[in-house]
Amino acid sequence: MLQYKLGELVLCQPNGVMTKEFTGRIKKVYENSAFVTIYEYDDCDEQNAADLVYRTVIAKKNITRAIKKLANVKRCPDLGMDVKIIS
């Protein structure tokens, strides 16, 4: 299994709450999962991301390394961080 590092930008598959792929940054790594801050998400997941306070735990098998840079930045209101909306 791939080793992920803190601060690494990753692409995550949909999980129980998020319905589309999303991009996040790893904040903590566990044995089989990672705690991720959500940066990029689809328009349909805007309320879901807000409900999660832009953070979630996701299984490592549902994570791949992201190579795209953030663009079309949108501001997360509660956290004061920049995110991109994936369309």
Backbone hydrogen bonds, N-H to C=O, Kabsch-Sander energy under -0.5 kcal/mol:
donor,donor_aa,acceptor,acceptor_aa,energy
4,Y,2,L,-0.5
7,G,26,I,-3.3
8,E,5,K,-1.8
10,V,24,G,-3.1
11,L,64,T,-3.6
12,C,10,V,-0.5
12,C,22,F,-3.6
13,Q,62,N,-2.6
15,N,18,M,-0.7
22,F,12,C,-2.1
23,T,40,E,-2.0
24,G,10,V,-2.6
25,R,37,T,-2.1
26,I,8,E,-2.3
27,K,35,F,-3.2
28,K,35,F,-1.4
30,Y,33,S,-2.9
34,A,58,I,-2.3
35,F,28,K,-3.0
36,V,34,A,-0.6
36,V,56,T,-3.5
37,T,25,R,-2.6
38,I,36,V,-0.5
38,I,54,Y,-2.4
39,Y,23,T,-3.0
40,E,23,T,-2.0
41,Y,84,K,-1.5
43,D,86,I,-0.7
45,D,42,D,-1.6
46,E,43,D,-1.6
49,A,45,D,-2.9
50,A,46,E,-1.9
51,D,47,Q,-2.5
52,L,48,N,-1.7
53,V,50,A,-1.4
54,Y,49,A,-3.1
55,R,52,L,-1.0
56,T,36,V,-2.4
58,I,34,A,-2.5
60,K,32,N,-2.4
62,N,59,A,-1.7
63,I,60,K,-1.7
64,T,11,L,-2.5
66,A,9,L,-2.1
74,K,83,V,-6.2
76,C,81,M,-3.1
80,G,76,C,-1.8
83,V,74,K,-3.6
84,K,39,Y,-0.7
85,I,72,N,-0.9
86,I,41,Y,-2.3
86,I,84,K,-0.6
